[in-house]
Amino acid sequence: MDKDISRDKVIIRTSIIGILANIFLAAFKAVVGLTSNSIAIVMDAVNNLSDAASSVITIIGTKLAGRPADKKHPFGYGRIEYLSAMVISLLVLYAGVTAFVESVKKIINPDTPDYGTVGLIIVAVAVVVKIVLGTYVKRVGVKVNSGSLINSGEDAKLDSVISASTLAAAAIYLIFHISLEAWLGAIIALVIVKAGIDMLRETLSQILGERADAQLARDIKEAVTSYPQISGAYDLVLHNYGPDAYNGSIHIEVPDDMPASELDPLIRKITMDVYQKHNVALTGISIYSRNMRDPENVAVREKIEEIAAQNPYVLQMHGFYIDTAAKTMRFDIVVSFDAKDRRQVCQEIREAVSKEYPDYTIQITIDTDFSEETEE
């Protein structure tokens, strides 16, 4: 809990800094843009106001996401942060479209700008401020895993490019008496639109549910298999309920003669260990029993592993168990998403194994690689 509170404080403090900086810049740019009749500088000021609004949304989203779990939302409100990041991306997109429309109007009905030295100095200072602010906000966002801060930081860096472009347009006008700022405003607007679309696409991907971080998956499996009784950890599924808030399940492979009196305390230790080390709540740990007593059964397992490995779309085989009395064998295979027909791959493996062991009933389960890119 202390970690969550500290993270929220960092996000809110960083957002407040962004609000103050953007309001300050917007005020000066608005004055400069209106007095110099510069549409590019005015649009830049509007963009700073949208950035301030983004920071306000980040604060609100962080506050709402920090609400404790309740009966209606037992997994908490962490996913609100993804929604606030989506709203920010929509604001950026709206600002880009608005800037493009205004720039096109100025292209059709151009105005003659009147740049002043003080105004240009203010815009130059804004470039430096935005570079520093954007770098700082994004770095903090990456550190605390906040999509809203990361989006705000990216937007601030983009603003520095916009302000620098405005200065370039002013220099061209002062030297060559050619006004390009309306055209420049249109180009800048398109860049903003693209940035907004990219942010929105990334945020929607998070809301839909992405593959868990591969390193986190490996760390969890390493923690689980560190127990000598466990010979393998498979089928890790992680459900994200906000940044750094995971619930999950996993299969562990243990000897087939391990009693429940030993399994129960082992599972409890694993659950506590993973939560303390990685802040992941394993709400379900399922069991694969592994043949350990009969060397012939071990040899059969190795043979079937060879058969499965010959198919290029089979990434892994696990959960093997053979019952010689009932003449059945069962195992799971992880089939790549690259396969056109994953069921056909399963059927091919079943036929190959049946050909090798015709007296056995073969039970195969197709697994999905939810957490770690096994291909790599």
C-alpha positions in Angstrom: 0.0 0.0 0.0 2.8 2.4 0.9 4.3 1.7 -2.6 1.0 2.6 -4.3 0.6 5.8 -2.3 4.2 6.9 -3.1 3.6 6.2 -6.8 0.4 8.3 -6.8 2.2 11.1 -5.1 4.9 11.1 -7.7 2.4 11.1 -10.6 0.4 14.0 -9.0 3.4 16.0 -8.2 4.8 15.6 -11.8 1.4 16.5 -13.3 1.2 19.7 -11.2 4.6 20.8 -12.4 3.3 20.2 -16.0 0.1 22.2 -15.4 2.0 25.2 -14.0 4.6 25.1 -16.8 2.0 24.8 -19.6 -0.2 27.6 -18.2 2.8 29.9 -17.9 3.9 29.1 -21.5 0.4 29.4 -22.9 -0.2 32.8 -21.5 3.0 34.3 -22.9 2.6 32.6 -26.3 -1.0 33.8 -26.6 0.1 37.4 -26.0 3.0 37.0 -28.5 0.8 35.3 -31.1 -2.0 37.8 -30.9 0.2 40.9 -31.0 2.3 39.5 -33.9 -0.7 38.2 -35.8 0.9 34.7 -35.9 -1.4 31.8 -36.2 1.4 29.3 -35.6 2.2 30.8 -32.2 -1.5 31.1 -31.2 -1.9 27.4 -32.1 1.2 26.6 -30.1 -0.4 28.4 -27.1 -3.6 26.4 -27.5 -1.6 23.2 -27.6 0.0 24.2 -24.3 -3.5 24.6 -22.8 -4.4 21.1 -24.0 -1.2 19.9 -22.3 -2.3 21.5 -19.0 -5.7 19.8 -19.4 -4.0 16.5 -20.0 -2.1 16.9 -16.7 -5.4 17.6 -14.9 -6.9 14.5 -16.4 -3.8 12.5 -15.2 -4.3 13.7 -11.7 -8.1 12.9 -11.7 -7.4 9.5 -13.2 -4.7 8.7 -10.7 -7.0 9.7 -7.8 -9.8 7.5 -9.1 -7.6 4.6 -9.9 -6.3 4.7 -6.3 -9.7 3.9 -4.9 -9.7 0.7 -2.9 -11.4 -2.4 -4.2 -15.1 -2.8 -3.3 -18.0 -5.2 -3.8 -18.7 -4.0 -7.3 -15.1 -3.9 -8.4 -13.2 -6.5 -6.4 -10.0 -6.0 -8.4 -9.9 -2.3 -7.8 -10.0 0.7 -10.1 -6.5 0.6 -11.5 -7.7 0.4 -15.2 -9.0 4.0 -14.9 -5.4 5.0 -15.6 -5.7 3.5 -19.1 -8.9 5.5 -19.7 -7.3 8.7 -18.6 -4.4 8.0 -21.0 -6.9 7.4 -23.7 -8.6 10.8 -23.0 -5.2 12.5 -23.2 -4.6 10.9 -26.6 -8.0 12.1 -27.8 -7.2 15.6 -26.6 -3.9 15.5 -28.5 -5.8 14.3 -31.6 -8.4 17.0 -31.2 -5.8 19.7 -30.9 -4.1 18.5 -34.1 -7.3 18.5 -36.1 -8.2 22.0 -34.8 -4.8 23.3 -35.6 -5.0 21.9 -39.1 -8.3 23.5 -39.8 -7.1 26.9 -38.6 -3.9 26.6 -40.6 -5.8 25.8 -43.8 -8.0 28.8 -43.2 -4.8 31.0 -43.0 -3.5 29.4 -46.2 -6.7 30.4 -48.0 -6.8 33.9 -46.4 -3.2 34.7 -45.4 -2.3 37.4 -42.9 1.0 39.2 -42.7 2.8 38.4 -39.4 4.7 41.0 -37.4 7.3 39.4 -35.3 8.9 41.1 -32.4 12.3 40.4 -30.7 10.8 39.8 -27.3 8.2 37.5 -28.6 10.7 35.4 -30.5 12.9 35.2 -27.3 9.8 33.9 -25.4 9.2 31.2 -28.0 12.9 30.2 -27.9 12.7 29.9 -24.1 9.6 27.8 -24.5 11.5 25.4 -26.7 14.0 24.7 -24.0 11.4 24.5 -21.3 9.4 22.0 -23.3 12.4 19.8 -24.0 13.3 19.7 -20.3 9.7 19.2 -19.2 9.0 16.5 -21.7 12.1 14.6 -20.8 11.4 14.8 -17.1 7.7 13.8 -17.4 8.4 10.9 -19.7 11.3 9.6 -17.5 9.0 9.7 -14.4 6.2 8.1 -16.4 8.5 5.2 -17.4 9.8 4.9 -13.8 6.3 4.6 -12.2 4.7 2.8 -15.3 2.2 5.6 -15.9 0.8 5.7 -19.5 -0.7 9.1 -18.9 2.6 10.6 -17.9 4.4 8.9 -20.8 1.9 10.3 -23.2 2.1 13.8 -21.7 6.0 13.6 -21.9 5.8 12.6 -25.5 3.4 15.4 -26.2 5.7 18.0 -24.5 8.6 16.9 -26.6 6.5 17.3 -29.7 5.6 20.8 -28.6 9.2 21.7 -28.5 9.5 20.7 -32.1 6.4 22.8 -32.9 7.9 25.9 -31.2 11.2 25.4 -32.9 9.4 25.2 -36.3 7.6 28.4 -35.5 11.0 30.1 -34.9 12.3 28.8 -38.2 9.2 30.2 -40.0 9.8 33.6 -38.3 13.5 33.5 -39.4 12.5 32.8 -43.0 10.0 35.6 -43.0 12.5 38.1 -41.4 15.3 37.2 -43.8 13.4 36.5 -47.1 10.0 38.1 -46.4 8.3 34.9 -47.3 5.5 33.8 -44.9 5.4 30.0 -44.5 3.8 29.8 -41.1 0.4 28.8 -42.3 1.8 25.9 -44.3 4.1 25.1 -41.4 1.1 25.1 -39.1 -0.7 22.6 -41.3 2.4 20.3 -41.3 2.7 20.6 -37.5 -1.0 19.8 -37.1 -0.6 16.6 -39.1 2.3 15.6 -37.0 0.2 16.2 -33.9 -2.7 14.1 -35.4 -0.3 11.2 -36.1 1.0 11.4 -32.5 -2.5 11.4 -31.1 -3.4 8.3 -33.2 -0.3 6.5 -32.1 -1.0 7.3 -28.4 -4.6 6.2 -28.9 -3.6 2.9 -30.6 -1.2 2.1 -27.8 -3.7 2.8 -25.0 -6.5 0.8 -26.7 -4.0 -2.1 -27.0 -3.5 -1.9 -23.2 -7.2 -1.8 -22.6 -7.8 -4.8 -24.8 -5.2 -6.8 -22.9 -1.6 -7.3 -24.0 0.9 -10.1 -23.5 2.5 -9.7 -20.1 6.1 -8.4 -19.9 8.4 -11.3 -20.9 10.9 -10.6 -18.2 8.2 -10.5 -15.5 6.9 -13.9 -16.7 10.5 -15.4 -16.6 11.1 -14.0 -13.1 7.8 -15.5 -11.8 8.6 -18.9 -13.4 12.1 -18.8 -11.9 10.7 -18.0 -8.5 8.2 -21.0 -8.8 10.8 -23.5 -10.0 13.3 -22.5 -7.3 11.5 -25.1 -5.1 13.2 -28.5 -5.5 9.9 -30.3 -5.6 8.8 -28.5 -8.7 10.3 -29.7 -12.0 8.5 -27.2 -14.3 6.2 -24.2 -14.4 3.9 -23.7 -17.3 0.7 -21.9 -18.6 1.3 -18.7 -16.8 -1.6 -16.3 -17.3 -1.5 -12.8 -16.0 -4.5 -10.5 -15.8 -3.7 -6.8 -15.7 -6.0 -4.6 -13.5 -3.9 -1.4 -13.9 -0.2 -0.6 -14.0 1.8 -3.1 -11.9 -1.5 -4.7 -10.7 -1.6 -8.4 -11.7 -3.6 -11.4 -10.8 -2.6 -14.7 -12.4 -2.6 -18.5 -12.5 0.1 -21.1 -13.3 0.6 -24.8 -13.7 3.3 -26.6 -11.7 4.7 -30.0 -12.4 5.4 -32.2 -9.3 6.1 -35.9 -8.7 3.0 -38.1 -9.1 3.6 -39.6 -5.6 3.5 -36.2 -3.8 0.8 -36.2 -1.1 -1.7 -33.4 -0.6 -0.3 -32.8 2.9 2.9 -31.6 1.2 1.3 -29.9 -1.8 -0.9 -27.6 0.2 1.9 -25.8 2.2 4.1 -25.8 -1.0 1.4 -23.9 -3.0 0.9 -21.4 -0.1 4.6 -20.7 0.0 4.7 -20.2 -3.7 1.8 -17.8 -3.6 3.3 -15.7 -0.8 6.8 -15.7 -2.4 5.6 -14.5 -5.8 3.5 -11.8 -4.3 6.3 -10.5 -2.1 8.9 -10.5 -4.8 6.8 -9.4 -7.9 3.5 -8.0 -6.5 1.6 -10.6 -8.5 -1.3 -12.4 -6.8 -1.4 -16.0 -8.1 -5.1 -16.8 -7.5 -4.8 -20.3 -9.0 -2.0 -22.9 -9.0 -2.9 -26.1 -10.9 -1.0 -29.4 -10.8 0.7 -31.5 -13.4 1.7 -34.9 -12.1 5.0 -36.2 -13.4 5.9 -39.9 -13.8 8.9 -40.5 -11.6 8.9 -44.1 -10.5 9.1 -46.0 -13.8 12.2 -45.4 -16.0 10.2 -46.7 -19.0 7.6 -44.0 -18.6 10.4 -41.4 -18.6 11.7 -42.8 -21.8 8.3 -42.5 -23.4 8.0 -38.9 -22.4 11.4 -38.1 -24.0 10.3 -39.9 -27.2 7.1 -37.9 -27.4 9.0 -34.7 -26.8 11.1 -35.5 -29.8 8.0 -36.1 -31.9 6.4 -32.8 -30.9 9.7 -30.9 -31.5 9.7 -32.0 -35.1 6.7 -29.9 -35.8 7.9 -26.3 -36.4 4.7 -24.8 -34.9 5.0 -26.7 -31.6 6.8 -24.4 -29.2 6.7 -26.6 -26.1 5.3 -29.8 -24.7 4.6 -30.3 -21.0 2.2 -31.8 -18.5 3.0 -35.4 -19.7 1.5 -38.3 -17.8 1.1 -41.9 -18.8 -1.2 -44.5 -17.2 0.1 -47.9 -18.3 -2.8 -49.7 -16.7 -5.5 -47.7 -18.4 -3.4 -47.4 -21.6 -3.7 -43.6 -21.7 -1.3 -40.8 -22.0 -2.0 -37.1 -21.8 0.1 -34.0 -22.4 -0.2 -30.3 -23.4 1.4 -28.6 -26.4 1.9 -24.9 -26.9 1.1 -24.1 -30.6 2.4 -20.9 -32.2 -0.1 -18.3 -33.4 1.8 -18.5 -36.7 0.2 -21.8 -37.5 -2.7 -21.4 -40.0 -4.7 -24.2 -38.2 -3.7 -24.9 -34.7 -6.1 -27.8 -34.4 -4.6 -29.4 -37.4 -1.2 -29.2 -35.8 -2.6 -30.9 -32.7 -4.1 -33.6 -35.0 -0.7 -34.2 -36.7 1.0 -34.7 -33.3 -1.8 -37.1 -32.2 -1.4 -39.2 -35.3 2.4 -39.3 -35.0 2.2 -40.4 -31.4 -0.6 -42.9 -32.1 1.6 -44.4 -34.8 4.4 -44.9 -32.3 2.1 -46.1 -29.5 -1.0 -47.6 -31.2 -2.2 -49.3 -28.0 -2.7 -46.0 -26.1 -5.4 -43.4 -26.1 -3.8 -40.1 -26.7 -5.2 -37.0 -24.9 -3.7 -33.7 -26.1 -4.6 -30.2 -24.9 -3.7 -27.1 -27.0 -2.2 -24.4 -24.8 -1.8 -20.7 -25.6 1.4 -18.9 -24.8 -0.1 -16.0 -22.9 2.9 -14.7 -21.1 6.3 -15.3 -22.7 7.4 -15.4 -26.3 8.6 -19.0 -26.4 9.7 -18.6 -30.1 12.5 -16.3 -29.0 
